[in-house]
């Protein structure tokens, strides 16, 4: 389920760049051929950076937060 969602987001993300490239290039086929791969590359890099930040939050911050909560509960306990 999550993979399908991420794939859908990536597909829409790349699709929007494709539309922008086609709109910018207008009728010039050469510009369209040159601009489209560059735009897709830039958007892919942007997507990778965003995905990396999300993974950092999920894989590092969430476990540290849950560990610190358990330690606090373990030290002070419930009275």
N, C-alpha and C positions, 0 to 999 in steps of 0.2 A: 504494500500500500504506500509506504513512504517513498520507495524507489520510483513508483509511478508518478507520485506527486513531484518529486525532484526532477524527473525526466520531463514532465509537463511544463514545469517552470523554466527549465533550460531551453526547451523547444520554443516556448513563447518569447523568451529572452532573445534567442538567436533570430527568431522570426521578425521581431521588432527592428533589430539591426539591419536585417535584409531589406525590410521596407524602407528604412531610412536611407540606405545606400542607393536603392532604386530611385527614390524620390530626389535625392541630391544629384544623381548622375543624369537624370532626365533622359534625353534621347541619345546621349553619347554612349555607344556600346563599349568603346575602349575604356572610358572612365568607369563604367559599370563593372567591367571585367577586372580592372585594377583595384577598385575601391571596395568591392564586396569581400574579398578575402582579408583585407586589412581590417575592415570593420568587424568581421566575424572574429578575427584574432583578438582584437582589443576587447570586444564584448566577452569572449571566452576568458580572457585574463581577469576581467572585472568579476565575472561569475565565480571564478576560482578563488579570488580574494574574499568575496562575500561568503562563499561556502567554507573557506578556511576559518574565518572569524566565527561562524556559527558552530563549527566543529570544536574550536577552542573553548567556546562557552560550554558546549555540551560535555566534552570529555575532560575538561580541567576544572572549570568553575563549579559545576554542579556537584561532582564528587567531593571537592574540598568543602563546599558549603554543607553538604550532608554529614561529612566527618566532623566538622567543627560543631554542628548541632548535637551530634551524639556525644562528643566529648563534654560539652557543656552540661548536657543532661546527666551524663555519667558522674561528673564531678560534684554537681550540686544536688542531684537527685530531686525527687518530688517529695514534698512534705505536706 
